[in-house]
Structure formats: structure tokens, C-alpha cells
């Protein structure tokens, strides 16, 4: 499975159990990226996407198969690291308040294979990083 997460400059994920930000162009990019596979997420993230483009399940990390994509906001994927093929990080290139941060030690055994900047709707620059 391929993990997709959104982070601020300090690897922040959430503040007070809420997402830090969102961007419609980023969501469109995620749908396009996963168009040949299944895009999984939990109920918390589902409102960001059109219902016909995603599969929503509280046990989505358990159900995701090889090649599937999992959009992560408020769950820990580290128990499933043995299933993870790629980690795709979207960086907001801003610092937001956060009280939940991504532990980037999971990237130490992975290589950055691609980094691309693109303009979002509400963010001047979003950086996509792909780790294998």
C-alpha cells in the first residue's frame, strides 16, 4: 500500500484533533494519483473527496492491498509498515499550530525518489515528496 499524508514545516499533522489545512487542488491530485487503484481512508477524511472516488472504512489500513493508496490524517500507520510500498508526503510549506506530529524516523530506511512543487488552490506552493 501507498501512504499519503499532509504535513506542515514542522511535520505537524493535527491541531486539537483537527486537520491543519486542506486544498482542493491537492485532493484532485490525490484522486488522479490513485485513479488506477483504490483510494482508502476513514470517515474523518472522507468529506474532502467525492464519495465515488474513495473507499471509506475504519479498518482501511487492514483492508488495503498492494498498490492501493491510503490517505492518512488521524491514524497511526506504523503498525502496517511491512505493507507500505511508498510514502507520499504533501508539504504545505507553512508552519501551522500542531499537537500531533509525524515521526519522520519511518523515512530513514527509505529513499526520496521524487520531489515536485505545484500550486494549490489555497496554497501558493505545495511540495509532493515520494519515498520508496
C-alpha positions in Angstrom: 0.0 0.0 0.0 1.0 3.6 -0.5 0.6 6.1 2.3 -0.4 9.7 1.7 0.0 12.3 4.4 -0.1 16.1 4.6 2.5 17.9 6.8 3.5 21.5 7.7 7.0 22.7 8.0 7.4 21.1 11.5 6.0 17.7 10.4 2.7 18.7 12.1 -0.4 16.6 11.2 -3.2 17.8 13.5 -4.0 20.5 16.0 -6.6 19.8 18.7 -7.6 16.6 16.7 -8.4 18.6 13.6 -6.6 18.8 10.3 -4.3 21.8 9.9 -5.3 22.7 6.4 -6.8 21.5 3.2 -6.6 22.3 -0.5 -8.9 21.3 -3.3 -6.1 21.0 -5.9 -4.2 18.7 -3.6 -7.3 16.5 -3.3 -7.7 16.4 -7.1 -4.0 15.4 -7.4 -4.5 12.5 -4.9 -7.5 11.2 -6.8 -5.6 11.4 -10.1 -2.6 9.7 -8.5 -4.7 6.8 -7.2 -7.0 6.5 -10.2 -5.7 3.2 -11.3 -6.1 1.7 -7.8 -8.2 2.1 -4.7 -8.1 5.2 -2.5 -8.8 4.3 1.1 -9.5 6.5 4.1 -11.5 6.7 7.3 -14.7 8.7 7.8 -12.7 11.7 9.1 -11.1 12.3 5.8 -14.0 11.3 3.5 -15.6 14.7 3.4 -12.6 16.0 1.5 -13.3 13.8 -1.5 -16.2 12.8 -3.8 -17.8 9.6 -2.5 -17.4 7.8 -5.8 -13.6 8.3 -5.7 -12.9 6.7 -2.3 -13.5 3.7 -0.1 -14.2 4.6 3.5 -13.7 2.1 6.3 -12.5 2.4 9.9 -10.2 -0.6 9.2 -8.9 0.7 5.9 -5.2 0.1 6.8 -6.0 -3.6 7.4 -8.0 -3.9 4.2 -5.7 -2.0 1.8 -3.9 -4.3 -0.6 -0.7 -4.0 -2.6 -0.8 -0.9 -4.9 -3.7 0.7 -3.0 -3.5 4.2 -1.6 -4.3 5.2 2.0 -4.9 8.9 2.9 -3.8 9.3 6.5 -4.8 12.2 8.7 -5.6 10.9 12.2 -4.5 7.3 12.4 -1.1 5.7 13.1 0.1 3.6 10.1 3.3 2.4 11.7 1.9 -1.0 12.7 1.5 -1.6 9.0 5.0 -0.6 7.8 5.7 -4.0 6.5 2.8 -3.4 3.9 3.9 0.1 2.9 5.4 0.4 -0.6 5.6 4.2 -0.8 5.1 7.1 1.5 3.8 10.2 -0.3 4.1 13.4 1.7 2.4 16.7 0.7 4.1 19.6 2.4 2.1 22.8 3.0 5.3 24.8 3.1 3.8 26.7 6.0 4.0 26.4 9.8 0.7 25.8 11.5 -0.1 25.1 15.1 0.1 21.4 15.8 0.0 19.0 18.7 0.3 15.8 16.6 3.4 15.4 14.5 4.6 12.8 12.0 7.5 10.7 13.2 9.9 11.0 10.2 12.1 8.2 11.5 10.0 5.9 9.3 11.7 7.6 6.4 15.3 6.7 7.4 15.1 3.3 5.6 13.5 4.9 2.5 14.9 7.0 -0.3 13.3 10.2 -1.7 12.8 9.3 -5.3 10.8 12.4 -6.5 10.1 15.9 -5.2 7.7 18.2 -7.1 6.3 21.6 -6.3 2.8 22.6 -7.6 0.4 25.4 -7.0 -2.6 24.6 -4.9 -5.9 26.5 -4.6 -5.3 28.0 -1.2 -1.5 27.3 -1.0 0.9 29.1 -3.3 3.3 26.1 -3.2 2.7 22.5 -2.1 5.6 20.1 -2.3 5.0 16.4 -3.2 7.7 14.0 -1.9 7.7 10.3 -2.8 9.7 7.9 -0.7 10.3 4.2 -1.5 
